[in-house]
Amino acid sequence: MKDLQEATVKICELKGENLALLALLACLVKASSPYERNAFPDAFERELESARIKWLNSDVSEHVSVGLENMATAIHSLLDSQSRI
């Protein structure tokens, strides 16, 4: 039971770290010029595709892919909302 509790704590910590990184990203995007804000979505999509290819060619859990896609959706939403500012 202790291992399960430790795993749950670690998962919660990782979720909190992801939220902090999203907050930082939002700050960086807001501080960017309109030109840079408009360039972020395409640049992110290129980097995301590269990450997907690396994942496909590696020996990691399929849960990594789920996490990657969930975070990508959140970042796309953030970039979309910030590009309209």
Backbone as a chain_set.jsonl record, in Angstrom:
{"seq": "MKDLQEATVKICELKGENLALLALLACLVKASSPYERNAFPDAFERELESARIKWLNSDVSEHVSVGLENMATAIHSLLDSQSRI", "coords": {"N": [[0.813, -1.195, 0.0], [2.02, 1.181, 0.658], [3.697, 1.715, -1.558], [1.813, 2.281, -3.545], [0.668, 4.601, -2.511], [2.91, 6.289, -2.552], [3.332, 6.391, -5.317], [0.981, 7.674, -6.116], [1.321, 10.159, -4.876], [3.578, 11.053, -6.295], [2.523, 11.23, -8.893], [0.654, 13.286, -8.522], [2.415, 15.359, -7.891], [3.758, 15.601, -10.341], [1.653, 16.434, -11.991], [1.159, 18.938, -10.844], [3.592, 20.175, -11.455], [3.378, 20.277, -14.242], [1.227, 22.078, -14.481], [2.429, 24.366, -13.438], [4.384, 24.803, -15.386], [2.735, 25.352, -17.575], [1.624, 27.76, -16.691], [3.925, 29.348, -16.656], [4.524, 29.282, -19.389], [2.306, 30.686, -20.37], [2.857, 33.231, -19.334], [5.244, 33.824, -20.725], [4.334, 33.842, -23.365], [2.495, 35.952, -23.267], [4.263, 38.039, -22.82], [5.545, 38.227, -25.185], [6.083, 39.543, -28.508], [3.492, 40.583, -30.848], [4.043, 39.416, -33.362], [5.689, 37.238, -32.655], [3.877, 35.821, -31.029], [2.033, 35.017, -32.959], [3.598, 33.288, -34.395], [4.122, 31.164, -32.701], [2.152, 28.922, -32.613], [2.566, 27.399, -35.042], [5.305, 26.805, -34.826], [5.277, 25.361, -32.456], [3.735, 23.161, -33.249], [5.455, 21.934, -35.09], [7.578, 21.18, -33.371], [6.171, 19.501, -31.679], [5.426, 17.434, -33.418], [7.937, 16.396, -33.921], [8.538, 15.431, -31.363], [6.578, 13.453, -31.168], [7.457, 11.652, -33.126], [9.925, 10.889, -32.064], [8.982, 9.613, -29.771], [7.587, 7.45, -30.9], [9.689, 5.971, -31.854], [10.914, 4.961, -29.635], [11.283, 3.188, -26.498], [8.955, 3.504, -24.6], [6.185, 3.882, -22.336], [2.77, 3.638, -23.458], [1.253, 5.433, -22.152], [2.703, 7.708, -21.982], [2.319, 8.866, -24.454], [-0.39, 9.547, -24.267], [-0.258, 11.461, -22.22], [1.382, 13.346, -23.505], [-0.277, 14.147, -25.649], [-2.456, 15.192, -24.222], [-1.255, 17.357, -22.882], [-0.391, 18.77, -25.111], [-2.844, 19.549, -26.217], [-3.723, 21.291, -24.211], [-1.735, 23.257, -24.408], [-2.093, 24.131, -27.041], [-4.629, 25.309, -26.743], [-3.991, 27.355, -24.957], [-2.161, 28.852, -26.516], [-3.851, 29.586, -28.626], [-5.697, 31.223, -27.281], [-4.027, 33.286, -26.435], [-3.082, 34.338, -28.795], [-5.048, 35.929, -29.711], [-4.967, 38.211, -28.285]], "CA": [[0.0, 0.0, 0.0], [2.909, 2.341, 0.703], [4.144, 1.989, -2.926], [0.702, 2.916, -4.242], [0.565, 5.954, -1.982], [4.053, 7.042, -3.085], [3.071, 6.619, -6.742], [-0.072, 8.69, -6.199], [1.951, 11.436, -4.53], [4.445, 11.448, -7.412], [1.637, 11.638, -9.997], [0.124, 14.613, -8.181], [3.527, 16.303, -8.034], [3.989, 15.807, -11.771], [0.548, 17.258, -12.494], [1.425, 20.299, -10.382], [4.707, 20.696, -12.242], [2.836, 20.605, -15.565], [0.443, 23.307, -14.359], [3.376, 25.471, -13.274], [4.988, 25.057, -16.7], [1.715, 26.025, -18.393], [1.552, 29.139, -16.219], [5.129, 30.013, -17.166], [4.342, 29.45, -20.829], [1.348, 31.773, -20.569], [3.591, 34.484, -19.079], [6.181, 34.049, -21.826], [3.571, 34.192, -24.56], [1.963, 37.309, -23.061], [5.367, 38.995, -22.89], [6.094, 38.199, -26.541], [5.514, 40.478, -29.479], [2.412, 39.981, -31.641], [4.636, 38.566, -34.397], [6.103, 35.982, -32.016], [2.664, 35.09, -30.615], [1.447, 34.395, -34.142], [4.503, 32.228, -34.873], [4.183, 30.059, -31.741], [1.402, 27.693, -32.927], [3.232, 26.592, -36.074], [6.567, 26.315, -34.278], [4.928, 24.318, -31.488], [3.275, 21.971, -33.973], [6.65, 21.272, -35.621], [8.28, 20.535, -32.255], [5.305, 18.425, -31.218], [5.558, 16.329, -34.366], [9.25, 15.809, -33.661], [8.412, 14.658, -30.125], [5.79, 12.248, -31.474], [8.32, 10.727, -33.876], [10.89, 10.34, -31.105], [8.257, 8.689, -28.912], [7.291, 6.238, -31.652], [10.927, 5.221, -32.048], [11.544, 4.666, -28.35], [10.657, 2.138, -25.702], [8.272, 4.104, -23.453], [4.796, 3.48, -22.154], [1.751, 4.331, -24.259], [0.707, 6.505, -21.314], [3.465, 8.91, -22.324], [1.627, 9.445, -25.599], [-1.615, 10.169, -23.761], [0.17, 12.677, -21.535], [1.86, 14.283, -24.52], [-1.42, 14.7, -26.378], [-3.233, 16.027, -23.298], [-0.531, 18.614, -22.683], [-0.414, 19.483, -26.393], [-4.161, 20.177, -26.318], [-3.732, 22.43, -23.294], [-0.857, 24.302, -24.949], [-2.784, 24.693, -28.205], [-5.677, 26.201, -26.228], [-3.325, 28.535, -24.414], [-1.629, 29.648, -27.628], [-4.99, 30.164, -29.342], [-6.269, 32.321, -26.494], [-3.065, 34.367, -26.367], [-2.855, 34.956, -30.103], [-6.136, 36.881, -29.956], [-4.792, 39.396, -27.419]], "C": [[0.86, 1.264, 0.0], [3.405, 2.709, -0.704], [3.06, 2.698, -3.734], [0.539, 4.365, -3.793], [1.7, 6.826, -2.52], [3.867, 7.347, -4.567], [2.014, 7.694, -6.933], [0.482, 10.068, -5.889], [2.802, 11.931, -5.688], [3.618, 11.917, -8.603], [1.085, 13.031, -9.733], [1.205, 15.685, -8.305], [3.774, 16.618, -9.507], [2.883, 16.656, -12.4], [0.742, 18.715, -12.088], [2.56, 20.951, -11.158], [4.24, 21.086, -13.643], [2.038, 21.898, -15.521], [1.353, 24.519, -14.201], [4.038, 25.82, -14.604], [4.001, 25.736, -17.645], [1.574, 27.492, -17.988], [2.751, 29.947, -16.721], [5.003, 30.27, -18.659], [3.384, 30.6, -21.124], [2.023, 33.13, -20.355], [4.527, 34.821, -20.235], [5.455, 34.468, -23.098], [3.03, 35.609, -24.441], [3.048, 38.371, -23.221], [5.968, 39.085, -24.297], [5.414, 39.231, -27.429], [4.373, 39.796, -30.239], [2.942, 39.054, -32.736], [5.02, 37.207, -33.816], [4.89, 35.158, -31.591], [2.023, 34.388, -31.802], [2.298, 33.247, -34.669], [4.508, 31.006, -33.955], [3.402, 28.818, -32.162], [2.081, 26.806, -33.968], [4.543, 26.001, -35.556], [6.305, 25.188, -33.269], [4.514, 23.039, -32.202], [4.464, 21.212, -34.57], [7.409, 20.527, -34.52], [7.481, 19.356, -31.712], [5.406, 17.209, -32.13], [6.899, 15.622, -34.179], [9.206, 14.946, -32.397], [7.628, 13.372, -30.356], [6.645, 11.204, -32.193], [9.341, 10.088, -32.94], [10.211, 9.321, -30.2], [7.996, 7.377, -29.637], [8.517, 5.351, -31.819], [11.641, 4.899, -30.736], [10.729, 3.622, -27.592], [10.056, 2.755, -24.433], [6.812, 3.683, -23.457], [3.857, 4.272, -23.066], [1.124, 5.466, -23.47], [1.461, 7.816, -21.546], [2.782, 9.624, -23.489], [0.349, 10.156, -25.164], [-1.279, 11.487, -23.061], [0.628, 13.753, -22.501], [0.691, 14.941, -25.241], [-2.293, 15.575, -25.484], [-2.564, 17.381, -23.082], [-0.517, 19.434, -23.964], [-1.749, 20.2, -26.581], [-4.234, 21.406, -25.425], [-2.883, 23.581, -23.838], [-1.474, 24.936, -26.192], [-3.862, 25.681, -27.755], [-5.075, 27.491, -25.69], [-2.82, 29.433, -25.532], [-2.753, 30.303, -28.42], [-5.561, 31.365, -28.595], [-5.333, 33.522, -26.456], [-2.841, 35.05, -27.707], [-3.931, 35.975, -30.439], [-6.007, 38.138, -29.111], [-4.239, 40.552, -28.228]], "O": [[0.484, 2.283, -0.578], [3.522, 3.894, -1.016], [3.351, 3.605, -4.513], [0.3, 5.251, -4.614], [1.472, 7.974, -2.902], [4.207, 8.439, -5.024], [2.14, 8.536, -7.822], [0.148, 11.041, -6.565], [2.75, 13.113, -6.028], [3.974, 12.9, -9.254], [1.055, 13.867, -10.637], [0.935, 16.792, -8.773], [3.978, 17.776, -9.872], [3.158, 17.502, -13.251], [0.518, 19.621, -12.89], [2.499, 22.138, -11.48], [4.661, 22.114, -14.172], [2.154, 22.728, -16.422], [1.081, 25.579, -14.765], [4.231, 26.996, -14.914], [4.389, 26.602, -18.43], [1.422, 28.364, -18.844], [2.603, 31.089, -17.157], [5.338, 31.353, -19.138], [3.63, 31.398, -22.029], [1.784, 34.07, -21.113], [4.593, 35.969, -20.672], [5.917, 35.352, -23.82], [3.094, 36.383, -25.396], [2.78, 39.472, -23.702], [6.815, 39.941, -24.554], [4.323, 39.718, -27.133], [4.297, 38.568, -30.269], [2.342, 38.013, -33.003], [4.722, 36.163, -34.396], [4.87, 33.94, -31.769], [1.52, 33.273, -31.66], [1.782, 32.335, -35.316], [4.866, 29.914, -34.396], [3.954, 27.721, -32.075], [2.16, 25.59, -33.79], [4.853, 24.839, -35.816], [7.025, 24.19, -33.24], [4.908, 21.947, -31.793], [4.48, 19.981, -34.557], [7.831, 19.387, -34.71], [8.052, 18.334, -31.331], [5.466, 16.077, -31.652], [6.982, 14.397, -34.268], [9.773, 13.854, -32.37], [7.97, 12.324, -29.808], [6.56, 10.013, -31.895], [9.59, 8.885, -33.015], [10.792, 8.28, -29.892], [8.165, 6.305, -29.056], [8.401, 4.129, -31.914], [12.835, 4.6, -30.733], [9.635, 3.237, -28.004], [10.574, 2.559, -23.333], [6.286, 3.193, -24.457], [4.122, 5.428, -23.398], [0.525, 6.369, -24.054], [0.918, 8.899, -21.33], [2.682, 10.851, -23.498], [0.047, 11.247, -25.647], [-1.938, 12.502, -23.285], [0.302, 14.929, -22.336], [0.675, 16.159, -25.421], [-2.816, 16.593, -25.938], [-3.225, 18.419, -23.099], [-0.619, 20.66, -23.915], [-1.781, 21.337, -27.052], [-4.75, 22.445, -25.836], [-3.273, 24.744, -23.737], [-1.387, 26.15, -26.374], [-3.99, 26.765, -28.324], [-5.589, 28.581, -25.939], [-3.029, 30.646, -25.496], [-2.623, 31.452, -28.841], [-5.871, 32.393, -29.197], [-5.796, 34.662, -26.446], [-2.452, 36.217, -27.75], [-3.756, 36.792, -31.343], [-6.843, 39.037, -29.206], [-4.02, 41.635, -27.686]]}, "num_chains": 1, "name": "protein.A"}
